């Protein structure tokens, strides 16, 4: 499940492990797509189970991203997320044994908390797209009139900076979900990466088709 959520290849995952998950009915073999999650319910449930440890470890978070009339302020949400990551990101990364997808798990745990507050204010959802070999995880946060597309990529040793490819992939994802605004997370997991707080920054960017996005490096 770890490489599937990270969008990487299966690598040296044992055949018996893969067959076991197929036999359990969690995965199935798709002729044109390799291993995939068996059904939409499992696609939702499995990430929720994996994020439970991080979710249980989250501190109380004031929903500063909601306006006085209950609307979602995306700029305030970004500010809250950056502040959350700066204060709690590093210790929360250690709450999971799935080290390759630790950033994905922590971000999803935070967004689950956002959705919880949105549900209490009138309804919100967090949708996910992930697949083996895709090189990314895509998230879609929806609340009332707001649709926010989020893409997560990891910069590992021996590969070039994934920002350019990530912007193209985010562009395609935003087209699919009919959104004009999104976030691209680039998590630096290289052995030569700067210190945790030193690499945390964000900047605005424009996709090739003119969509405004924010690139967040962590």
Backbone torsions as a table, in degrees:
resi	resn	phi	psi	omega
1	UNK	NA	-31.6	-177.7
2	UNK	-60.0	-52.7	178.5
3	UNK	-65.2	-29.9	178.4
4	UNK	-64.2	-45.7	179.5
5	UNK	-69.2	-33.1	179.7
6	UNK	-79.2	-16.1	-178.5
7	UNK	79.6	18.6	-179.3
8	UNK	-98.9	177.9	176.5
9	UNK	-75.3	163.0	-178.1
10	UNK	-68.8	-24.2	178.7
11	UNK	62.8	-129.5	-176.1
12	UNK	-97.5	26.4	176.9
13	UNK	-58.3	124.1	-176.2
14	UNK	-60.4	143.9	177.7
15	UNK	-57.1	-40.3	-178.0
16	UNK	-63.2	-36.6	179.0
17	UNK	-65.3	-43.9	-179.8
18	UNK	-64.4	-44.6	-179.1
19	UNK	-64.4	-35.3	179.9
20	UNK	-61.2	-43.8	179.8
21	UNK	-68.6	-33.6	175.0
22	UNK	-66.0	-44.2	179.9
23	UNK	-63.7	-34.0	177.5
24	UNK	-70.8	-18.3	-177.8
25	UNK	89.5	7.6	178.0
26	UNK	-77.4	-34.5	179.5
27	UNK	-122.5	161.4	171.5
28	UNK	-142.3	157.9	179.8
29	UNK	-95.0	118.8	178.8
30	UNK	-97.8	123.0	-175.1
31	UNK	-52.7	-36.0	-176.4
32	UNK	-102.2	4.9	-174.8
33	UNK	-143.8	10.2	-179.9
34	UNK	69.2	-146.6	179.3
35	UNK	-76.8	133.7	176.9
36	UNK	-137.1	160.6	174.5
37	UNK	-63.3	140.2	-169.9
38	UNK	-64.1	-34.5	-177.7
39	UNK	-158.1	167.3	-177.5
40	UNK	-60.8	-33.2	179.7
41	UNK	-63.2	-45.9	179.0
42	UNK	-66.0	-33.3	177.5
43	UNK	-60.3	-31.3	179.0
44	UNK	-86.2	-42.5	-172.8
45	UNK	-71.1	-42.8	-174.5
46	UNK	-59.7	-49.1	176.9
47	UNK	-61.9	-34.7	178.9
48	UNK	-63.5	-40.7	178.6
49	UNK	-64.4	-43.6	-177.4
50	UNK	-68.2	-26.3	-179.4
51	UNK	-89.8	-0.4	-173.4
52	UNK	-61.9	-40.5	179.7
53	UNK	-61.2	-46.2	178.3
54	UNK	-66.2	-38.6	179.9
55	UNK	-63.0	-41.4	179.5
56	UNK	-66.9	-23.4	-177.0
57	UNK	-92.3	-4.5	-178.0
58	UNK	-67.8	140.1	173.2
59	UNK	-76.8	173.8	173.8
60	UNK	-65.2	133.4	-178.2
61	UNK	-124.4	120.6	178.4
62	UNK	-74.4	125.7	-176.6
63	UNK	-74.0	68.9	-179.3
64	UNK	-68.8	-9.4	-179.1
65	UNK	-82.5	-5.6	177.1
66	UNK	-99.5	131.1	178.7
67	UNK	-76.0	174.5	-177.5
68	UNK	-61.1	-27.4	178.6
69	UNK	-100.3	17.1	171.7
70	UNK	84.0	13.5	177.5
71	UNK	-87.8	156.8	179.2
72	UNK	-88.6	120.4	176.1
73	UNK	-95.9	105.2	-174.2
74	UNK	-65.6	-37.1	178.5
75	UNK	-65.3	-40.0	177.7
76	UNK	-67.5	-34.7	177.2
77	UNK	-64.3	-42.9	177.9
78	UNK	-61.7	-44.4	179.2
79	UNK	-61.7	-41.1	179.5
80	UNK	-66.0	-39.5	179.6
81	UNK	-66.2	-44.3	178.8
82	UNK	-61.6	-44.2	179.3
83	UNK	-63.8	-41.3	177.8
84	UNK	-61.5	-45.8	-177.3
85	UNK	-65.9	-38.9	-179.2
86	UNK	-63.9	-39.8	-175.9
87	UNK	-85.1	-38.1	-167.9
88	UNK	-123.6	-8.4	-173.4
89	UNK	-59.7	-49.2	-175.1
90	UNK	-61.9	-49.5	178.0
91	UNK	-65.8	-33.4	-178.8
92	UNK	-69.9	-26.2	177.4
93	UNK	-61.6	-23.8	-179.9
94	UNK	-87.8	2.7	-178.8
95	UNK	-84.2	-3.7	-179.6
96	UNK	-126.1	147.5	176.5
97	UNK	-88.1	-2.2	179.1
98	UNK	-93.2	80.9	-169.5
99	UNK	-66.6	-31.8	-178.1
100	UNK	-68.6	-26.4	-179.2
101	UNK	-116.8	19.3	179.5
102	UNK	-56.3	-45.1	178.3
103	UNK	-61.3	-40.5	179.0
104	UNK	-59.6	-44.0	-176.6
105	UNK	-64.7	-43.8	-178.4
106	UNK	-67.1	-42.8	178.9
107	UNK	-63.5	-42.6	178.4
108	UNK	-64.4	-37.5	178.3
109	UNK	-61.8	-43.0	177.8
110	UNK	-62.9	-45.4	-177.8
111	UNK	-68.1	-30.6	173.6
112	UNK	-61.4	-39.6	177.7
113	UNK	-64.7	-39.8	176.9
114	UNK	-60.1	-47.0	-178.8
115	UNK	-62.7	-38.2	178.9
116	UNK	-59.0	-45.5	177.8
117	UNK	-65.6	-37.2	179.0
118	UNK	-66.6	-38.5	177.9
119	UNK	-60.5	-42.8	179.2
120	UNK	-66.8	-22.5	179.8
121	UNK	-97.6	2.4	176.5
122	UNK	137.5	2.2	174.5
123	UNK	115.7	132.0	177.1
124	UNK	-159.8	155.4	-179.3
125	UNK	-138.2	155.1	173.0
126	UNK	-127.5	113.0	-179.1
127	UNK	-105.9	150.4	-175.8
128	UNK	-128.8	146.2	170.5
129	UNK	-131.2	128.2	178.8
130	UNK	-156.3	150.9	-178.4
131	UNK	-164.4	150.9	176.8
132	UNK	-57.9	133.2	174.8
133	UNK	79.5	0.5	-178.7
134	UNK	-78.3	-21.8	179.0
135	UNK	77.1	15.0	-176.1
136	UNK	-166.9	168.6	165.5
137	UNK	-124.9	136.1	178.4
138	UNK	-112.0	137.2	177.7
139	UNK	-126.1	145.3	178.3
140	UNK	-129.7	112.8	178.0
141	UNK	-97.5	122.0	-179.3
142	UNK	-121.4	132.6	175.2
143	UNK	-152.3	115.3	-178.1
144	UNK	51.6	-116.4	-176.0
145	UNK	-88.3	-3.3	-175.2
146	UNK	-95.4	129.7	170.4
147	UNK	-126.8	114.1	-176.0
148	UNK	-114.4	118.7	176.9
149	UNK	-92.0	132.9	-176.6
150	UNK	-130.2	130.7	176.4
151	UNK	-120.4	136.5	-179.8
152	UNK	-116.1	125.1	176.4
153	UNK	-130.3	154.2	-179.3
154	UNK	-119.8	131.9	177.5
155	UNK	-96.0	107.0	-177.4
156	UNK	-105.7	169.2	177.1
157	UNK	-58.5	147.0	173.7
158	UNK	70.8	14.3	171.7
159	UNK	-127.9	155.8	-179.3
160	UNK	-80.1	166.9	179.7
161	UNK	-51.9	122.2	-174.6
162	UNK	-83.8	8.0	-174.7
163	UNK	-60.7	-48.9	-176.3
164	UNK	-60.0	-46.8	178.6
165	UNK	-65.7	-37.0	179.6
166	UNK	-63.5	-37.9	177.9
167	UNK	-64.5	-40.6	177.5
168	UNK	-65.4	-41.9	179.4
169	UNK	-67.2	-40.0	177.6
170	UNK	-64.1	-39.2	176.8
171	UNK	-56.3	-48.2	-179.6
172	UNK	-63.7	-38.6	179.6
173	UNK	-66.9	-42.6	179.0
174	UNK	-62.7	-35.0	175.7
175	UNK	-63.2	-42.0	-178.3
176	UNK	-65.8	-38.3	-177.8
177	UNK	-94.2	4.9	176.6
178	UNK	58.9	51.4	178.6
179	UNK	-123.5	151.2	-179.6
180	UNK	-110.2	5.4	-175.4
181	UNK	-144.9	142.5	-179.7
182	UNK	-161.2	174.1	177.3
183	UNK	-121.7	140.9	172.5
184	UNK	-117.9	115.7	174.7
185	UNK	-93.2	131.2	172.8
186	UNK	-121.3	107.5	-179.7
187	UNK	-95.4	121.7	-176.5
188	UNK	-87.9	105.4	179.1
189	UNK	-112.8	22.6	176.0
190	UNK	-70.6	153.5	177.6
191	UNK	-65.4	-22.8	-179.6
192	UNK	-98.3	12.0	-176.9
193	UNK	-62.3	145.5	175.5
194	UNK	-62.0	171.7	177.7
195	UNK	-59.2	155.9	-172.4
196	UNK	-50.5	-54.1	-176.8
197	UNK	-72.6	-28.0	-178.1
198	UNK	-69.1	-27.7	-176.7
199	UNK	-94.9	1.8	-179.2
200	UNK	-84.8	113.1	177.2
201	UNK	-159.1	164.3	175.3
202	UNK	-145.2	154.7	179.6
203	UNK	-151.8	155.0	177.7
204	UNK	-83.1	152.2	178.0
205	UNK	-148.0	165.5	178.4
206	UNK	-125.2	131.1	179.0
207	UNK	-74.3	172.0	-178.0
208	UNK	-61.4	-26.3	179.7
209	UNK	-100.7	14.5	171.0
210	UNK	87.1	15.0	177.5
211	UNK	-82.2	137.5	178.2
212	UNK	-83.5	127.1	179.4
213	UNK	-136.3	164.8	175.1
214	UNK	-117.4	129.5	176.7
215	UNK	-100.5	121.1	-178.0
216	UNK	-113.3	122.8	178.6
217	UNK	-108.5	133.1	-176.9
218	UNK	-147.9	NA	NA
